[in-house]
C-alpha cells in the first residue's frame, strides 16, 4: 500500500517565553515569523527557517512538567538538524551572533557538521550535506 502526500510540517519546541523564542529564532537565526496569533491564555507562534522545511511551533510551558522538559525534549541527544548550503558562512554568522557551539566543525562521510545549543538548552546539528 502506498501513501502519498504526507510530510512533516512542524515540531513543537518548548521555550520559556514566546518573545524570547521569537527573538532567538527570528532575530538571531533569521527564521521567518509565520504566525503569532493570540489565544486565550497562550499564543500560536510558528517560525520557519529561511530555506523552508519543517516549521517550529514555539510553546510556552503550561505546567511544571512541561517546564522541566524544556531543553531536554531530545533526551540529551542532538535531535534538531539545521541544514545549510554553505556551512562556513552560516557557522561564522551564528558564531558572530553568540550561538554556543559545543565543538569545532568536523567532516563526516555525510557532510560538514557541528553541534550547537539554542538558548533554551536544545542540542542541534548545523550540517552541510555532501
N, C-alpha and C positions, 0 to 999 in steps of 0.2 A: 504494500500500500504506500503510495507516495503522497506526502503532504507538501503543499506549496504555499507560498505567501507568508510564512512565519518568519519573524525576525525579532531579535532582542532590541526593544525600543528604549528601555530606560531601566535604571537601577536606583534604588533609594539609598542615599548616603546621609547618615545622621550627623548633624552639625549642631554646635551649642546654640547658635542664633542664626536666623535667616540672613541677616545683613552681613554677618561675619563670613558665611558661606558664599554669598554673592561677592563680597569684597575680595575673597581669595580667587575664586574660580573666574570671575569676570574681570576684575581689575588687575590681578596678578598674572593669571594664565591666559587671559584673552578669550575665555569662553563667551558665548552669546547667551544673554538672558532671554529665554524664550517665553517664560510666563512668570508672573508674580501676582497671584490672584488672592486677595483676602478672603478668608472663610471664617466662620465662627470659631474662635479660639486658635486658629492656625492660618498659615498661608500655603498656597500651592505654588512652589518655586521650582522651575525647571531651567537647567543650564545645559548647553551643548558645546562640545569642542569646536573650534573654528573650522576644522576639516570635516565635521559631521560625525556620524556614528551614533552609538547609544547615548542618550542624554542622562543626566543625573537629576533626580528629584531630591532636592535638599529638604530634609525633615528635621524639625526641632524635636528633641525627645519629649514624649508625653508623660513619662514616669521615670522613676529611679532605675528600673531595669534597662530601659532604652538608653538612658544617660550612661549607664555603666558599659554598654556595648559600643559607645562612640569610640572610634579608633581601633576597635577590636572586631569589627564585622567580618574580617578575613581570618580570624583566629591567630593573628600574629604573622601570617604569611602575606606576601605580595598578592593582592587579589584584584588590583585595578591596573590596567595597561593603557598608557597613553602613547599612541603610535605617532611617529613623526616621519616626514620625508627628508628631514635634514637634522640629524642628531646634534651635530656641532653647534648649529645656530640656536636650536631650542634649549640645549643644555646650557649654553652661555647666557641666554636670555633669562632662563629660570634661576641660574646662579646669581646673576646680577639683581634679580628681584627678591633674593633672600630665601629661595626654596632650599630646604635641607636635603642634600644628597647624602646617602649612607655610605657611598663607595665611589671610587673613580669609575669612569666609563670602562666597560670591558667588551671585548669582541668574543662573541659566541658563534657557533655554526649557523644560528638563525638570524644574527644581526648584532648591532651595537646596542648595549643596554646599560642602564644604571638605575639602582633602586633609590627612591626618594620618598619622603613623608610629607603629607599635607599638614597644615597646622592643627588638624583635628586628630592626628595620630595614625591615619591610614597609610599603609605601605603601597607604593605604586612602582611600576617599571616605566621609565621613559625608554622607548625602543624604536630603533630604525631597522626594519626587516631587510634582509638581503634579498 
